[in-house]
Structure formats: structure tokens, C-alpha cells
Amino acid sequence: MVGVLGPDARLWLYLDRYPSAEPVDNAEISATLDGQPVPVTRSAEATYVIAHPLLGQPGARSLILTITAGADMDLLPLDIEVPAAAAASVVTQGWRETATRAAAEPVAWAAGLALLLLGVVIGRAAAPRNLPPMVAPDGIALKPMTEAVSEPHHKPAAGRVPARAAAAPMALILGLLALPATAQPMDQPRRQPDGSVFVPKPTQRLLGVRAAMVDRADAPVALQLVGQVIADPNASGRVQAPQAGRVEAPPAGFPTLGSRVERGQTMAYIVPVLGAQERSGVQATLAELDSQIGIAQQRTQRLAGLAGSVSAREIAEARAELDGLRARRAAVAEGLNGRLAVQATASGFISVVAAVGGQIVDAREPLFEIVEPTRLWVEAVAYDGGMVADIAGARATTAGGLGLDLAFIGRGLALRQQAVPLQFRIVNAPPGLSVGTPVTVTVQTNRRAAGIVLPGEAVIRSAEGPPIVFEMASAERFVPRPVRVQPLDGRNVLVLAGLEPGNRVVTEAASLIAQIR
């Protein structure tokens, strides 16, 4: 419980849970001030107000609070010393204090002056103006007809600002100056000369500060590796051109990025492209085969007409020879004018499309890549093979902070650029994860180390560079503590030195506290 006595004889109470600094809202609070019951009203989230004339009189005051929040109940006795300066400020509050506050707030004065000028301009525009005299063609000025009519009301002189228009800006200025009198008393967050940071409770509520009581524990030793997301080779595929030729689209068109295909589905056609010499050779072969087919066909018909005098064996051989020649011709003709279907090698989603209608490609040129997004791997490299000899677990983190649970698959026995390749399977791959995404892999080993486990966001870099954490020394005072840390599991870190068990450490919004100057 933090209490702040305002200059208006009101005591503002901020109720939080001690270990976590979490605000406690909708609590039932009853209070007695010097033995007299006083009402406690809720002003905002986890903020309560006590207003009583005794809080504006100098001297010692005894306050007893009975707090009930759910199943928790506590009794807090408080001794309050109301200083004479605070009491005097309550007594003399009025137009003198408003004028003093206005002199100390140049921004309010500037805003008031701008509003005053705006009111003058509006009043000037709203004031009536005299009409110019009418001039006759011969140059003799004529009196306007309005002068002949008696005016029942007196019109203000031109250029004079109406009193209502001039008073509006002054009313706004007084409203701006009187507004702080009804607001919560709050000191500005600032950095103290000793390096600590003072953060008042209202500012802590805005920043979302949370803390935790720390204790020592044994945790596995971990190290961080650089890796990237790759496709599972058992559930992905690369579609290549089986031979050189021209690419043609199937009747339904080329599959688009992100579309799903099934194994064996026709994705494109390759039409062989032959040179002039190769084409002439194929055409000569076709002409020769046509001649042989004609001779074989005549021989078969002649033998069939001599069925009684020729054996059935000779007739069967002639027919078989004719069928073989026809099959050869069909194969050669297909190589000249036919096309080859390019089929999907796996079921999944299209991740790369390199096929364009009419494109001339070489053999083994990639046309499509297929990926199954629910089955992805992570490949990392370790330059110290001994550190990853015994892996107990692993976790990866993307540049955007997305965490990935990993299952170890295996390690390579051959070095790749003087490093040992490691492969992991992503457990329950999240949607939207792309192949090639760089990740940081935190590998846990079976070795143990003693330290304090903290969330990774609790440790920040100081202006000098070393890592620090903020200890919540009191309700509104935060002390930076240099620490020595090592990664743990991608989300948490292990503090090896710099903290003691029982310290209350900021676990959320530490980076925002570090920005206070």
C-alpha cells in the first residue's frame, strides 16, 4: 500500500500485491483516522481516496486500514505525519494559488494567450461594420437610406469586441489552471543521483510494471546457435524439367503460389526443342520406317492370302514384324512432335513458381518447389562439437520473438564450413512460418548450473553495455543491478551472479524503466 497526501487534504491509496506489484482492484477497504471511521472511495483501477479535514491539519495521525480482496484479508496500521507546509497549502488554496500555479506553468499561459487572440479575432469578425457611402454618377455622395430610419437599438462601434466573446478565452484559461486541483497528486518519474530510478505508482500502472521474488535453482546449461527454417525432405519436393524443351501450361494453367497440389498432379508440359540437324535426322528415320512398314504390310497380306500353302508361323512372324515397325515409328514421332508431362513429386503447397509459358529450359532446371507447412525443420550449425554432444532439449526464437519448440533429429558427422550441422523438427509449426526464416536456437545440455531463473525481458543492456536488471528496492524506487547471465531455453535466462535470493526483480517493463532520465 502506497499513500500520497495531496494538497487538498485527500489521501490517495495505491494497492498492489507485494511480490508481483500487481494492482489489486475492487478491494473492500475500511479505515479509521484517529479512531474516527472515514469513508474510502474507489477513484480508478486499484486506486482509492480518503478525504477528511484532519488530513489538512498539521500533526501526527493514526490510520488503520482493513483490506479484503477475495479470500485475502489484511490489517495495515499507518502513522501519518502531516507537515505544516501541506496544511498551509490547503488553507490558502484559492485564487492566489491559481495565480502562482499559472506563473509556474508557461505552457498554460501560452495556450491562454492563443485562445485570447482567437476570441479577439472572432469578436472582430462578428462586430457590425458601417456601409460605404453611395456615390452618384455626377460624383455627388448620397446618404444611405438607412440613415432616414430611426434605429431602435444602439449599435456598438465598429471594431469593438463583444464582452461575451472576450470573456470566453479567459474562462478557458481559468478552467485549464483549475484542472490540476482536481487531479491526482503525482511526482514526475526521474533518475536519482545514486543511479536508482524513482517511478511513482500512477506511472507504474501506465507502464505495466511487474516484479517477482527470486530464488536460486538448478537449471540446465544452454548455448545459442544460429539456424534457419528448412523444409522437411520427407514431405516436400522440387519439380525439375526432365529434359530440355519448351514449357507449356496444362489446361487448368500453372499452379499459383500458395495453392495446394497432390502427388502425381500434372503441373506443366515440356515440348522437346530440336535443332535443324537433329530434326532432319528424325524425319529421315521416320521416312525409313514408313518404307519398312509398307514392305512389311505387303508381305503380311501376301502370306495371309497363301494361308493354305504357308505355315501359320511365317504369317505370325510377319505380323509381329509389322507391329514392331509401327511401334518404333510412333515412338520416334512422339519424340519429334509430342510433349512430356511434369508431375508433382509430393503433396503440399507451392512455395516457388519458376515456370513461364514458352520458356526454353534445360534438363534438371527447377520449375516448382512444394512445401508442407505443418512439417518443417530447423537446421543450425555449432562450431564447438563438444558442447552439443549431449542435447537434452532445444527451442528456437525468430527475429519477431515467436517461440518454436524443437525436437532433436540428429547431427552431421562431416563438417560444413568448419561447423557441425544440427537438425531439429519443429513441434506444432505455427501457421505463417516460411522456409528460410532465420532463427536463434537455444540448445539445452544435460549439464546443470546453479543460478536464478528470470524471463529474458527482465534483463536489458545498460548504457555502458553490460546486462542489468532492476531490483524493486521499495514501492517506488528501482535500483539497477549488473548481472552475469547465460541463455536457458529461449524465453528465460539464468543469472549466475549479481542477485541474491529474496530480491524483488522487475520482470515486465524493465526496458521502459531504463528509458527514464
C-alpha positions as CSV (number, residue, x, y, z in Angstrom):
1,M,0.0,0.0,0.0
2,V,1.4,3.4,-1.1
3,G,-0.3,6.6,0.2
4,V,0.2,10.0,-1.2
5,L,-1.2,13.0,0.7
6,G,-2.4,15.7,-1.8
7,P,-2.6,19.4,-1.2
8,D,-6.4,19.2,-1.0
9,A,-6.5,17.2,2.3
10,R,-7.1,14.0,0.4
11,L,-5.1,10.8,0.8
12,W,-4.6,8.7,-2.3
13,L,-4.0,5.0,-1.8
14,Y,-2.5,2.6,-4.3
15,L,-3.0,-1.1,-3.5
16,D,-0.7,-3.7,-5.1
17,R,0.4,-7.2,-4.2
18,Y,3.8,-7.1,-2.7
19,P,5.6,-10.0,-4.6
20,S,4.4,-9.2,-8.1
21,A,3.5,-5.4,-7.9
22,E,0.1,-6.4,-9.5
23,P,-2.7,-3.9,-8.8
24,V,-5.5,-5.1,-6.6
25,D,-8.8,-3.7,-7.8
26,N,-12.3,-3.8,-6.3
27,A,-11.0,-4.4,-2.8
28,E,-13.1,-3.6,0.2
29,I,-11.3,-1.1,2.4
30,S,-12.5,0.3,5.7
31,A,-10.4,2.9,7.6
32,T,-10.3,4.7,10.9
33,L,-8.4,8.0,11.3
34,D,-7.5,8.8,14.9
35,G,-10.3,6.5,16.0
36,Q,-12.9,8.0,13.7
37,P,-14.3,5.9,10.8
38,V,-13.7,7.6,7.5
39,P,-15.1,6.6,4.1
40,V,-12.8,5.1,1.4
41,T,-13.9,5.6,-2.2
42,R,-12.5,4.0,-5.3
43,S,-11.2,6.6,-7.8
44,A,-9.6,4.4,-10.5
45,E,-8.3,0.9,-11.0
46,A,-6.7,-0.2,-7.7
47,T,-6.7,3.5,-6.6
48,Y,-8.7,4.6,-3.5
49,V,-9.2,8.1,-1.9
50,I,-9.7,9.2,1.7
51,A,-10.9,12.7,2.3
52,H,-11.1,14.1,5.8
53,P,-10.5,17.6,7.4
54,L,-7.9,16.0,9.8
55,L,-5.7,15.3,6.8
56,G,-5.4,19.1,6.3
57,Q,-4.3,19.8,9.9
58,P,-0.6,19.5,10.8
59,G,0.4,16.8,13.2
60,A,0.6,13.1,13.7
61,R,-2.3,11.0,12.5
62,S,-3.0,7.3,13.1
63,L,-4.7,5.5,10.3
64,I,-5.8,1.8,10.4
65,L,-6.9,0.1,7.2
66,T,-8.8,-3.2,6.9
67,I,-8.4,-4.6,3.4
68,T,-10.4,-7.5,2.0
69,A,-9.6,-8.7,-1.5
70,G,-11.3,-12.0,-2.4
71,A,-10.2,-14.6,0.1
72,D,-7.3,-12.4,1.3
73,M,-7.6,-10.1,4.3
74,D,-5.0,-7.8,5.9
75,L,-4.8,-5.2,8.6
76,L,-2.4,-2.3,7.9
77,P,-1.7,0.3,10.7
78,L,-0.2,3.6,9.3
79,D,1.3,6.6,11.1
80,I,1.0,9.8,9.1
81,E,2.8,13.0,9.8
82,V,1.0,15.9,8.1
83,P,3.6,18.6,7.7
84,A,2.8,22.2,8.3
85,A,3.6,23.2,4.7
86,A,1.0,20.8,3.4
87,A,-1.7,22.1,5.8
88,A,-0.9,25.7,4.9
89,S,-1.3,24.9,1.2
90,V,-4.7,23.5,1.9
91,V,-5.8,26.6,3.9
92,T,-4.6,29.2,1.4
93,Q,-5.9,27.4,-1.6
94,G,-7.8,29.9,-3.9
95,W,-7.1,32.5,-6.5
96,R,-3.6,33.2,-5.1
97,E,-2.6,29.6,-5.5
98,T,-4.1,29.6,-9.0
99,A,-2.1,32.7,-9.9
100,T,1.1,31.1,-8.5
101,R,0.4,27.9,-10.5
102,A,-0.2,30.0,-13.6
103,A,3.2,31.7,-13.2
104,A,4.9,28.4,-12.9
105,E,3.2,26.9,-16.0
106,P,4.3,28.9,-19.1
107,V,2.6,26.3,-21.4
108,A,-0.8,27.2,-19.8
109,W,-0.1,30.9,-20.3
110,A,0.8,30.3,-24.0
111,A,-2.3,28.3,-24.5
112,G,-4.4,31.0,-22.8
113,L,-2.9,33.8,-24.9
114,A,-3.6,31.9,-28.1
115,L,-7.2,31.4,-27.0
116,L,-7.5,35.1,-26.1
117,L,-6.2,36.2,-29.6
118,L,-8.6,33.7,-31.2
119,G,-11.5,35.3,-29.2
120,V,-10.5,38.8,-30.3
121,V,-10.4,37.7,-34.0
122,I,-13.8,36.1,-33.7
123,G,-15.3,39.2,-31.9
124,R,-13.8,41.5,-34.5
125,A,-15.4,39.4,-37.3
126,A,-18.7,39.4,-35.5
127,A,-18.8,43.2,-34.9
128,P,-21.1,45.3,-37.2
129,R,-19.5,47.4,-39.9
130,N,-20.5,50.8,-41.4
131,L,-21.6,50.6,-45.1
132,P,-19.6,52.7,-47.6
133,P,-21.4,55.8,-48.9
134,M,-23.2,55.5,-52.2
135,V,-21.8,57.8,-55.0
136,A,-24.0,59.3,-57.7
137,P,-22.8,59.3,-61.3
138,D,-22.0,63.0,-61.1
139,G,-19.7,62.5,-58.2
140,I,-22.1,63.7,-55.5
141,A,-22.2,61.5,-52.4
142,L,-25.7,60.3,-51.4
143,K,-26.7,59.4,-47.9
144,P,-27.7,55.8,-47.4
145,M,-31.3,55.1,-46.9
146,T,-30.7,53.5,-43.5
147,E,-29.9,56.9,-42.0
148,A,-33.5,58.0,-42.6
149,V,-34.8,55.2,-40.5
150,S,-34.5,55.6,-36.8
151,E,-32.6,52.8,-35.1
152,P,-34.5,51.4,-32.1
153,H,-31.3,49.9,-30.5
154,H,-27.9,51.3,-30.0
155,K,-25.3,49.5,-32.2
156,P,-21.8,49.1,-30.9
157,A,-19.0,51.0,-32.6
158,A,-17.0,49.2,-35.3
159,G,-14.0,47.3,-34.1
160,R,-15.3,46.8,-30.5
161,V,-15.2,43.2,-29.3
162,P,-18.4,41.9,-27.6
163,A,-18.0,41.2,-23.9
164,R,-19.2,37.6,-24.3
165,A,-16.6,36.8,-27.0
166,A,-13.8,38.4,-25.0
167,A,-14.7,36.6,-21.8
168,A,-14.7,33.1,-23.3
169,P,-10.9,32.7,-23.6
170,M,-10.4,33.9,-20.0
171,A,-12.9,31.3,-18.8
172,L,-11.0,28.6,-20.7
173,I,-7.7,29.8,-19.1
174,L,-9.2,29.7,-15.6
175,G,-10.5,26.2,-16.4
176,L,-7.1,25.0,-17.5
177,L,-5.4,26.4,-14.4
178,A,-8.1,24.9,-12.1
179,L,-7.9,21.5,-13.7
180,P,-4.8,20.3,-11.8
181,A,-6.6,21.0,-8.5
182,T,-8.9,18.0,-9.1
183,A,-6.3,15.6,-10.5
184,Q,-4.3,13.0,-8.6
185,P,-1.0,14.3,-7.0
186,M,1.8,12.7,-8.9
187,D,5.5,13.3,-8.9
188,Q,7.4,13.0,-12.1
189,P,9.5,9.8,-12.7
190,R,13.1,10.7,-12.6
191,R,16.6,9.1,-12.1
192,Q,18.2,9.8,-8.7
193,P,21.8,10.9,-8.2
194,D,22.7,7.5,-6.9
195,G,21.6,5.8,-10.2
196,S,18.3,4.5,-8.9
197,V,15.1,5.4,-10.7
198,F,12.0,6.9,-8.9
199,V,8.8,5.7,-10.6
200,P,5.5,6.8,-8.9
201,K,2.7,4.4,-8.7
202,P,0.5,6.0,-11.3
203,T,3.4,5.8,-13.8
204,Q,3.9,2.1,-12.9
205,R,0.3,1.4,-13.7
206,L,0.7,3.0,-17.1
207,L,4.0,1.1,-17.9
208,G,2.6,-2.2,-16.6
209,V,5.4,-2.9,-14.2
210,R,5.5,-6.4,-12.7
211,A,8.0,-8.0,-10.4
212,A,8.8,-11.4,-8.8
213,M,10.7,-12.7,-5.8
214,V,13.7,-14.6,-7.0
215,D,15.3,-17.7,-5.6
216,R,18.2,-20.0,-6.6
217,A,17.6,-23.1,-8.6
218,D,19.5,-25.7,-10.7
219,A,19.0,-25.3,-14.4
220,P,20.5,-27.0,-17.5
221,V,23.4,-25.3,-19.2
222,A,22.4,-24.0,-22.6
223,L,24.1,-22.3,-25.6
224,Q,22.7,-20.4,-28.5
225,L,23.2,-21.3,-32.2
226,V,22.4,-19.6,-35.5
227,G,20.0,-21.5,-37.7
228,Q,17.2,-21.2,-40.2
229,V,13.9,-23.0,-41.1
230,I,14.1,-25.6,-43.8
231,A,11.5,-27.9,-45.4
232,D,11.1,-31.5,-44.2
233,P,12.7,-33.5,-47.1
234,N,10.2,-36.3,-46.4
235,A,7.2,-34.0,-47.0
236,S,8.5,-31.6,-49.6
237,G,9.6,-31.8,-53.2
238,R,11.4,-30.0,-56.0
239,V,9.9,-30.3,-59.5
240,Q,12.5,-30.1,-62.3
241,A,12.5,-30.3,-66.1
242,P,13.2,-33.9,-67.1
243,Q,14.7,-32.8,-70.4
244,A,15.4,-29.7,-72.4
245,G,12.5,-28.1,-74.1
246,R,9.7,-25.5,-74.2
247,V,7.4,-25.1,-71.2
248,E,3.7,-25.2,-71.8
249,A,0.9,-24.8,-69.3
250,P,-1.7,-27.5,-68.6
251,P,-5.4,-26.9,-69.5
252,A,-6.0,-25.5,-65.9
253,G,-3.0,-23.3,-66.0
254,F,0.2,-23.3,-63.9
255,P,-0.4,-23.8,-60.1
256,T,0.0,-20.5,-58.3
257,L,1.9,-19.6,-55.1
258,G,0.2,-21.0,-52.0
259,S,-2.1,-23.4,-53.9
260,R,-2.2,-27.0,-52.9
261,V,-1.2,-29.8,-55.2
262,E,-1.3,-33.6,-54.8
263,R,1.4,-36.0,-55.7
264,G,1.2,-37.0,-59.3
265,Q,-0.7,-34.0,-60.4
266,T,0.3,-32.6,-63.8
267,M,1.8,-29.1,-63.3
268,A,3.3,-28.4,-66.7
269,Y,4.3,-29.9,-70.1
270,I,7.8,-29.9,-71.7
271,V,7.8,-29.9,-75.5
272,P,11.2,-31.1,-76.9
273,V,13.0,-28.5,-78.9
274,L,15.3,-30.0,-81.7
275,G,17.9,-28.3,-83.8
276,A,17.7,-28.4,-87.7
277,Q,20.2,-31.2,-87.9
278,E,18.5,-33.3,-85.2
279,R,15.1,-32.7,-86.8
280,S,16.3,-33.7,-90.3
281,G,17.7,-36.9,-88.8
282,V,14.5,-37.8,-87.1
283,Q,12.5,-37.1,-90.2
284,A,14.9,-39.4,-92.2
285,T,14.3,-42.1,-89.6
286,L,10.5,-41.7,-89.9
287,A,10.7,-42.0,-93.8
288,E,12.8,-45.1,-93.5
289,L,10.4,-46.6,-91.0
290,D,7.4,-45.7,-93.3
291,S,9.1,-47.6,-96.1
292,Q,9.8,-50.7,-94.0
293,I,6.2,-50.6,-92.7
294,G,4.9,-50.6,-96.3
295,I,7.1,-53.6,-97.3
296,A,6.1,-55.5,-94.1
297,Q,2.5,-54.8,-94.6
298,Q,2.6,-56.1,-98.3
299,R,4.4,-59.2,-97.2
300,T,1.9,-59.9,-94.4
301,Q,-1.0,-59.5,-96.8
302,R,0.6,-61.9,-99.4
303,L,1.3,-64.5,-96.7
304,A,-2.3,-64.2,-95.4
305,G,-3.6,-64.9,-98.9
306,L,-1.5,-68.1,-99.0
307,A,-2.8,-69.4,-95.8
308,G,-3.3,-72.9,-97.1
309,S,0.2,-73.4,-98.5
310,V,2.2,-71.3,-96.0
311,S,2.7,-72.2,-92.4
312,A,1.0,-70.2,-89.7
313,R,4.4,-69.5,-88.1
314,E,5.5,-67.4,-91.1
315,I,2.3,-65.4,-91.0
316,A,2.6,-64.7,-87.3
317,E,6.3,-63.6,-87.7
318,A,5.3,-61.2,-90.5
319,R,2.5,-59.6,-88.4
320,A,4.9,-59.3,-85.4
321,E,7.5,-57.5,-87.5
322,L,4.8,-55.1,-88.8
323,D,3.6,-54.3,-85.3
324,G,7.2,-53.6,-84.1
325,L,7.9,-51.2,-87.0
326,R,4.7,-49.3,-86.2
327,A,5.6,-49.0,-82.5
328,R,9.1,-47.7,-83.4
329,R,7.6,-45.1,-85.7
330,A,5.1,-44.0,-83.0
331,A,8.0,-43.6,-80.5
332,V,10.1,-41.6,-82.9
333,A,7.1,-39.4,-83.9
334,E,6.3,-38.7,-80.3
335,G,9.9,-37.5,-79.7
336,L,9.5,-35.1,-82.6
337,N,6.0,-33.7,-82.0
338,G,4.9,-35.0,-78.6
339,R,5.2,-33.4,-75.1
340,L,6.2,-34.7,-71.7
341,A,4.1,-34.2,-68.6
342,V,5.8,-32.7,-65.5
343,Q,4.1,-34.1,-62.4
344,A,4.2,-33.1,-58.7
345,T,6.7,-35.1,-56.6
346,A,4.9,-34.6,-53.3
347,S,1.7,-33.3,-51.8
348,G,1.8,-29.8,-50.3
349,F,1.7,-26.1,-51.1
350,I,3.5,-24.3,-53.9
351,S,6.3,-22.1,-52.4
352,V,8.3,-21.3,-55.6
353,V,7.0,-20.9,-59.2
354,A,9.7,-20.5,-61.9
355,A,7.7,-21.8,-64.9
356,V,6.6,-19.4,-67.6
357,G,4.7,-20.4,-70.7
358,G,7.0,-20.6,-73.8
359,Q,10.2,-20.6,-71.7
360,I,13.1,-22.7,-73.0
361,V,14.6,-24.7,-70.2
362,D,17.5,-27.1,-69.8
363,A,17.3,-30.5,-68.3
364,R,17.2,-30.6,-64.4
365,E,16.2,-26.9,-64.3
366,P,13.9,-26.2,-61.2
367,L,10.3,-25.3,-62.1
368,F,8.4,-25.6,-58.8
369,E,9.0,-26.2,-55.1
370,I,6.5,-27.9,-52.9
371,V,6.4,-27.5,-49.1
372,E,4.1,-28.9,-46.4
373,P,3.9,-26.1,-43.8
374,T,2.9,-28.4,-41.0
375,R,6.1,-30.3,-41.3
376,L,9.2,-28.0,-41.1
377,W,12.7,-28.5,-39.7
378,V,15.3,-26.2,-38.3
379,E,19.0,-26.5,-39.3
380,A,21.7,-24.9,-37.1
381,V,25.5,-25.0,-37.0
382,A,27.7,-25.5,-33.9
383,Y,31.4,-24.5,-34.0
384,D,32.1,-26.4,-30.8
385,G,31.0,-30.0,-31.4
386,G,31.8,-31.0,-27.8
387,M,29.2,-28.5,-26.4
388,V,26.4,-30.2,-28.3
389,A,27.5,-33.8,-27.8
390,D,24.7,-34.4,-25.3
391,I,21.5,-32.4,-26.1
392,A,18.6,-32.6,-23.7
393,G,16.2,-30.1,-25.4
394,A,16.1,-27.2,-27.8
395,R,13.9,-24.2,-28.6
396,A,14.1,-21.6,-31.4
397,T,13.1,-18.0,-31.5
398,T,12.5,-15.9,-34.6
399,A,13.5,-12.2,-35.0
400,G,9.9,-11.3,-34.2
401,G,10.0,-13.1,-30.9
402,L,8.0,-16.2,-32.0
403,G,9.0,-19.2,-30.0
404,L,9.3,-22.7,-31.6
405,D,9.5,-26.0,-29.7
406,L,12.1,-28.3,-31.3
407,A,12.8,-32.0,-31.2
408,F,16.4,-33.1,-31.9
409,I,16.8,-35.2,-35.0
410,G,20.5,-35.7,-35.5
411,R,23.9,-34.2,-36.1
412,G,26.2,-34.4,-39.1
413,L,29.4,-36.3,-39.0
414,A,31.0,-34.1,-41.7
415,L,32.0,-30.5,-41.0
416,R,30.3,-27.9,-43.1
417,Q,32.4,-24.7,-43.2
418,Q,34.2,-25.8,-40.0
419,A,30.9,-26.3,-38.1
420,V,28.8,-29.3,-37.1
421,P,25.3,-29.2,-38.7
422,L,22.4,-30.0,-36.4
423,Q,18.8,-30.7,-37.5
424,F,15.6,-30.3,-35.4
425,R,12.0,-30.9,-36.1
426,I,9.5,-28.1,-35.3
427,V,6.8,-29.4,-32.9
428,N,3.4,-28.0,-33.9
429,A,4.7,-25.5,-36.5
430,P,2.7,-22.3,-36.3
431,P,0.9,-21.0,-39.4
432,G,2.6,-18.4,-41.5
433,L,6.2,-19.7,-40.8
434,S,8.2,-19.5,-44.0
435,V,11.1,-21.6,-45.2
436,G,14.4,-19.7,-44.9
437,T,13.4,-17.7,-41.8
438,P,16.5,-17.1,-39.6
439,V,16.1,-18.3,-36.0
440,T,18.2,-18.4,-32.8
441,V,18.3,-21.9,-31.5
442,T,18.8,-22.4,-27.7
443,V,20.2,-25.9,-27.1
444,Q,20.0,-27.3,-23.6
445,T,22.5,-29.8,-22.4
446,N,22.4,-32.4,-19.6
447,R,24.9,-30.4,-17.5
448,R,23.4,-28.3,-14.7
449,A,24.3,-24.9,-13.2
450,A,23.1,-23.1,-10.1
451,G,21.5,-19.6,-10.6
452,I,18.4,-17.5,-10.6
453,V,15.9,-18.1,-13.5
454,L,14.4,-14.9,-14.9
455,P,12.4,-14.0,-18.0
456,G,14.5,-12.8,-20.9
457,E,12.8,-9.4,-21.0
458,A,13.9,-8.8,-17.4
459,V,17.5,-8.5,-18.5
460,I,18.4,-5.4,-20.5
461,R,21.5,-3.7,-21.7
462,S,22.7,-0.7,-19.8
463,A,24.1,2.4,-21.4
464,E,27.6,1.1,-20.8
465,G,26.8,-2.2,-22.4
466,P,26.8,-4.9,-19.6
467,P,23.4,-6.6,-18.8
468,I,21.4,-5.3,-15.8
469,V,18.2,-6.0,-14.0
470,F,16.1,-3.6,-11.9
471,E,15.6,-4.5,-8.3
472,M,12.4,-3.1,-6.7
473,A,14.1,-1.8,-3.5
474,S,10.9,-0.1,-2.4
475,A,7.4,0.6,-3.7
476,E,8.6,3.4,-6.0
477,R,12.4,3.0,-6.1
478,F,14.2,0.8,-8.6
479,V,17.9,0.0,-8.4
480,P,19.9,-1.3,-11.4
481,R,21.9,-4.4,-10.6
482,P,24.7,-5.6,-13.0
483,V,24.4,-9.3,-13.6
484,R,26.1,-12.2,-15.4
485,V,23.7,-14.3,-17.4
486,Q,23.6,-17.2,-19.8
487,P,20.7,-18.3,-22.1
488,L,18.4,-21.0,-20.8
489,D,15.5,-22.0,-23.1
490,G,14.9,-19.2,-25.4
491,R,12.4,-17.5,-23.1
492,N,14.3,-17.5,-19.8
493,V,17.8,-16.7,-18.8
494,L,19.9,-17.9,-15.9
495,V,21.5,-15.3,-13.7
496,L,24.8,-16.6,-12.4
497,A,25.9,-13.6,-10.4
498,G,24.7,-10.2,-9.3
499,L,21.5,-11.1,-7.4
500,E,20.7,-12.7,-4.1
501,P,17.7,-14.9,-3.2
502,G,14.8,-12.9,-1.9
503,N,15.4,-9.9,-4.1
504,R,12.3,-8.4,-5.8
505,V,13.2,-8.0,-9.5
506,V,11.2,-6.4,-12.3
507,T,10.1,-8.9,-14.8
508,E,8.0,-6.7,-17.1
509,A,8.6,-3.2,-18.4
510,A,12.2,-3.2,-17.4
511,S,13.2,-1.6,-20.8
512,L,10.7,1.2,-20.2
513,I,12.1,2.0,-16.7
514,A,15.6,2.1,-18.3
515,Q,14.5,5.0,-20.6
516,I,13.6,7.3,-17.7
517,R,16.2,10.1,-17.4
